[in-house]
Each structure stands twice: as structure tokens, then as C-alpha cells.
Amino acid sequence: MKPRIAMVLGDPAGIGPELVARLLAEPQARSAAEVLLIADREEFERGCGVAKVRIPEGEIELREWRGAYGAFTRAEATANGGRYSLDTLDAALEATSKGTTDAVVFGPLNKAALHRAGMRHADELHWFAERLGHRGPVCEFNVLDGLWTSRVTSHVALKEVAGLITQERVIEAIALIDRALRASGVAQPRIAVCGLNPHLGDGGAFGREELDIIGPAVERARQLGHPAAGPFSADTIFIKARDGAFDAVVTMYHDQGQIALKLMGFHRGVTVQGGLPIPITTPAHGTAFDIAGRGAADVGAMRRAFELACRMAKAG
């Protein structure tokens, strides 16, 4: 049976509408899943026009979303664009929570717009958790081809990172990505764990987190049945992972993994909203206001977000 995917455009000021249009114009995408597109019809048609594509009649289900947003400003973070994003996402969450659809895929969002629209959370992941009534641990995963990353800390100031790294948090990050990999069809995950300090602190010469926190956490995670190894120096582990030695890398902070993955394949990266009760994916890049409306946006990451959501929906 085909998975059923709830899809939304993301922020209408960015490249989301044209990416969704370009994806749904692909016969392979339409044959892979039943798509419920929750969108303002005019915005979707505008996206089709920018992408210069046409979707065959009846190939997707469009739930037309209307609201008192006013005209959308282009290539700019605004409250009405953020509100439209949150409202359509809310509808997609409801459809998937009720079983009407099996997973959610959304176009790129703009955090400034979301906050102007009233979102109080640091990021959409924690907004999702609240809307879904989920009280367990969550983590934003990034995926490039077959390589996944999770984070012990995420959207926090770099000066706060060391104080937030605890054995419990490291074990939690390992456990979350282990479960996510298995849910996506990886039967025996291989998980590497990064250290925090350069050269793993050189035996405590400049930092003891690897000795006192991260190393013991990796050992405890193994005892709990999670196939983790490390800690490894962050400046070399991604070379090994890229070459196939690992399925996932647990990083200590946001850019430790993001820089590596985006250098390896910016236009192929996917973000998974990890730990939630339903699969939710999106391209790992942003709204790209600088090229919005030009028809130049690369659909690669959107395509992979859709493909991964389909796999996760089937596995679930």
C-alpha cells in the first residue's frame, strides 16, 4: 500500500512553493505516495508558474487553505508568512495524528517569520512536540544520503555548550538516533559519537569532557543495547562516516555536524524532526530569499525529504 503524505509549502515568501511544485510534477514522486497538499491554491499555482511545471488534474489531493493573511510579501520574513506556515503545519499534524496521512513533509520555514507570528519556541521541533502533546526527548536529525547526525545540544549559544553536555544527554542522543535509524529501515545501525574538544582534549590537557562524560556515556549506551562507538575526534570522524564506516554520527553541538554535512551535499540534505510520534521531514536548507521566485531552486533536498518520509511511513 502506498504511504499517505501530508505536504505543506512552508514559508510562501521563500522557495518552498516552487520546490513542492517541482517535486509533485515528477511522475515518480506522485506514484510513490498519495499526497494530501494543504495549501493556498493561488500560492501553489504561483509556485507551479515559477517552476514552469503543471500537475496533471486529479494526481494529488489539494486541501485548499484559506486564511485572513493578506497579500504575502516576497523574499522577506513577515508575521503573515509565519502564521500561514504554522497554520498549514497544524493542519498537517492533525491529519497525520488522526491517521488520515502517515507522515508530514514541509517546505523550508523561516524562524524569524515564525517568531513574528507568535511562536515562542526556539525552533519548530519543540513547537511540533507541544502541538502533538509529546513530552519525551526530541532531537533534530540531519540526513545526507545514508548518513544521519543527531546533536546533544542544538539551538543554544556556543558558550553554553560544555555546561549542557551530560552523560544522560549523550545517551539520550544515541538512543534517539538508534531508534530513528531502525524506524527508517536500518536493521543494525552503526553509530559514532564525537568528542567536544580538539583532538579529544589530548588526554585532558585542554578539556576533560571526553574522559569524564562522553566516553563513559558511550560505554553506558552500549550496555543498554545501543551500537555506539567513540568518542572520535570531530575533524576526522566524518571522513570515515562518509566512506561508509558508520550510519550515524552523534555530535555535541549544532555546527559540528551541520558544516560537515552541508559541505558534503548542501542540495541533498534532509532534516528529520526526531523523537516525535509521527515522521516529519523537510529539506535541510532554508527559505533562500535571495533566489525565491527565480525558478532556480534545486529540488534535490525536497525530493530526498519526501523519499525518506515515505520510507519512514512504510516502516512505521
C-alpha positions in Angstrom: 0.0 0.0 0.0 1.3 3.5 -0.8 2.1 5.8 2.1 -0.1 8.9 2.5 1.9 12.1 2.9 0.6 15.4 4.2 2.6 18.2 2.5 2.7 21.9 3.0 4.5 24.7 1.2 6.5 26.2 4.1 7.0 30.0 4.1 5.3 31.4 1.0 8.0 34.2 0.8 10.7 31.7 0.0 11.4 28.8 -2.4 9.0 26.3 -0.8 6.1 26.7 -3.2 8.3 26.2 -6.3 10.1 23.2 -4.7 6.8 21.5 -3.9 5.5 22.2 -7.4 8.7 20.8 -9.0 8.6 17.7 -6.8 4.9 16.9 -7.5 5.4 17.4 -11.2 7.7 14.3 -11.1 5.7 11.2 -12.1 7.9 9.1 -9.8 7.0 11.2 -6.8 3.3 11.0 -7.5 3.5 7.3 -7.9 5.4 6.8 -4.7 2.7 8.1 -2.4 -0.8 9.5 -2.1 -0.2 13.2 -1.4 -2.5 15.5 0.5 -1.3 19.0 -0.2 -2.5 21.6 2.3 -2.0 24.9 0.7 -3.4 28.2 -0.6 -4.4 27.4 -4.2 -3.1 30.6 -5.5 0.3 30.2 -3.8 0.7 26.7 -5.1 -0.3 27.8 -8.6 2.2 30.6 -8.3 4.9 28.0 -7.3 3.9 26.0 -10.4 4.4 29.1 -12.5 7.8 29.9 -11.1 8.9 26.3 -11.6 7.3 26.2 -15.0 5.5 22.9 -14.3 2.0 21.6 -14.5 0.5 19.0 -12.2 -2.0 16.6 -14.0 -5.6 17.0 -12.8 -6.5 14.5 -10.1 -3.0 13.3 -9.4 -2.8 14.9 -6.0 -5.4 15.9 -3.4 -5.4 19.6 -2.7 -7.0 20.8 0.6 -7.3 24.4 -0.1 -6.2 26.5 2.9 -7.6 30.0 3.2 -7.0 32.5 5.9 -7.0 36.2 6.6 -3.3 36.6 5.9 -3.5 39.4 3.3 -1.0 39.5 0.5 2.2 37.7 1.1 5.4 39.8 1.0 8.0 38.1 -1.2 11.6 37.3 -0.1 11.1 38.7 3.4 10.3 37.3 6.9 6.9 38.5 7.9 4.3 37.7 10.5 1.7 36.7 7.9 4.1 34.3 6.2 5.0 32.8 9.5 1.3 32.4 10.5 0.5 30.7 7.3 3.3 28.3 7.8 2.2 27.4 11.3 -1.4 27.1 10.4 -0.9 24.8 7.5 1.6 22.7 9.5 -1.0 22.4 12.3 -3.5 21.0 9.7 -0.9 18.5 8.5 -0.1 17.4 12.1 -3.8 16.9 12.8 -4.3 14.8 9.6 -1.3 12.6 10.5 -2.1 12.3 14.2 -5.6 11.1 13.2 -4.3 8.6 10.7 -5.6 10.3 7.6 -2.0 10.6 6.5 1.2 8.7 7.6 3.9 11.4 7.6 4.4 15.1 7.1 6.8 16.8 4.6 7.1 20.6 4.7 8.9 23.2 2.6 11.5 25.5 4.2 10.5 27.7 7.1 11.9 31.0 8.3 12.4 31.1 12.1 12.2 34.9 12.2 8.8 34.8 10.5 7.6 32.1 12.8 8.6 34.1 15.9 6.9 37.2 14.4 3.8 35.1 14.1 3.9 34.3 17.8 5.9 31.0 18.0 7.5 31.1 21.5 9.8 28.1 21.0 13.4 28.3 19.9 12.7 26.1 16.8 9.9 24.3 15.1 10.9 20.9 16.6 9.8 22.0 20.0 6.7 23.6 18.6 5.8 20.3 17.0 6.3 18.5 20.3 4.0 20.8 22.1 1.3 20.6 19.4 1.5 16.8 19.4 1.4 16.6 23.2 4.8 14.8 23.2 6.7 15.1 26.4 9.7 12.8 25.6 13.1 13.7 24.3 13.4 15.2 20.8 16.3 15.9 18.5 16.7 17.4 15.1 18.4 14.8 12.8 20.1 15.7 9.6 20.5 13.2 6.9 22.7 13.2 3.8 22.1 10.2 1.5 22.6 7.3 4.0 24.4 9.3 6.7 22.5 10.6 9.8 23.5 13.0 12.5 22.0 13.9 15.9 23.0 16.5 18.4 23.5 16.6 22.2 22.9 20.4 22.1 21.2 22.3 19.3 20.0 25.9 19.1 22.0 27.4 22.0 24.9 29.8 22.3 28.3 28.1 21.8 29.5 29.4 25.2 26.7 27.3 26.9 27.5 24.0 25.1 30.1 22.5 27.5 27.8 23.0 30.5 24.9 21.3 28.8 26.8 18.1 27.9 26.0 15.4 30.4 26.1 11.6 30.3 22.3 11.5 30.3 22.1 13.8 27.3 24.7 11.9 25.3 23.0 8.6 26.0 19.6 10.2 25.0 21.0 11.4 21.7 22.5 8.0 20.9 19.2 6.2 21.8 17.1 8.6 19.7 19.1 8.2 16.6 19.3 4.4 17.1 15.5 4.2 17.2 15.2 6.5 14.2 17.6 4.5 12.1 15.8 1.3 12.8 12.4 3.0 12.1 13.8 4.1 8.7 14.8 0.5 7.8 18.4 0.2 9.0 18.4 -3.1 10.8 21.8 -2.8 12.6 22.8 0.8 12.9 26.5 1.8 13.3 26.7 4.9 15.4 29.8 7.1 16.0 30.0 9.6 18.8 32.0 12.9 18.5 34.1 14.4 21.2 33.8 18.0 22.1 37.4 19.3 22.3 40.1 19.4 19.6 41.9 16.1 19.5 39.6 14.8 22.2 41.2 17.1 24.7 44.6 15.4 24.3 44.2 13.3 27.4 42.8 16.1 29.5 45.3 18.8 28.5 42.6 21.0 27.2 39.3 19.6 28.3 38.1 16.5 30.2 34.6 16.1 28.7 35.7 13.1 26.7 37.2 11.4 29.7 34.6 12.2 32.3 31.4 12.5 30.4 31.3 11.4 26.7 33.4 8.2 26.9 31.5 6.8 29.9 28.2 7.7 28.3 29.2 5.8 25.1 30.1 2.7 27.2 26.8 3.0 29.2 24.8 3.3 25.9 26.5 0.1 24.6 25.4 -1.6 27.8 21.9 -0.5 27.1 22.0 -2.1 23.7 22.7 0.9 21.5 25.5 0.1 19.0 27.7 3.2 19.7 31.4 3.7 19.4 33.7 6.6 20.3 34.3 9.3 21.2 36.1 10.2 18.0 37.7 13.5 17.0 35.2 15.6 15.1 37.8 16.6 12.5 38.2 13.1 11.2 35.1 11.0 12.0 33.1 12.5 9.1 35.6 11.2 6.6 35.2 7.7 7.9 31.4 8.1 8.1 31.3 9.5 4.5 33.3 6.5 3.3 30.7 4.1 4.8 32.1 3.1 8.2 29.1 4.4 10.1 25.4 5.1 9.6 25.2 8.0 12.0 27.4 10.5 13.9 26.2 11.9 17.3 27.6 15.5 17.5 28.0 17.7 20.6 26.7 20.9 19.1 24.9 22.3 16.1 27.7 23.3 13.6 29.9 20.3 14.5 27.7 18.2 12.2 26.0 20.8 10.1 29.1 22.1 8.5 30.3 18.7 7.6 27.1 17.5 6.0 26.4 20.8 4.1 29.9 20.7 2.6 29.3 17.1 1.5 26.0 17.8 -0.1 24.1 21.0 0.6 21.4 20.4 -2.0 20.7 16.8 -0.8 20.4 17.2 3.0 17.3 16.4 4.9 16.1 17.4 8.4 14.1 14.9 10.4 12.2 16.1 13.4 13.4 13.2 15.6 11.8 11.7 18.6 8.2 12.7 17.7 5.4 10.1 17.4 5.0 10.8 13.6 7.5 11.1 10.8 8.2 14.7 9.8 10.8 15.7 7.3 12.0 18.8 5.4 14.9 20.0 3.3 17.9 20.9 5.5 18.4 24.2 3.7 16.4 27.4 4.3 14.0 29.6 2.5 16.6 31.1 0.2 15.0 34.5 -0.1 17.8 35.6 -2.4 16.7 33.3 -5.2 13.0 33.0 -4.4 10.8 33.4 -7.4 13.6 33.0 -10.0 12.9 29.3 -10.7 16.5 28.5 -9.8 15.9 26.4 -6.6 17.3 22.9 -6.6 14.7 20.3 -5.7 17.2 17.7 -4.6 16.8 18.1 -0.9 13.0 18.3 -1.1 12.9 15.1 -3.2 15.0 13.3 -0.6 12.9 14.6 2.3 9.8 13.2 0.5 11.5 9.8 -0.2 12.7 9.5 3.4 9.2 10.3 4.8 7.8 7.6 2.5 10.3 5.1 3.8 9.6 6.0 7.4 5.9 5.9 6.9 6.2 2.4 5.4 8.4 1.2 8.2 6.0 2.6 10.8 
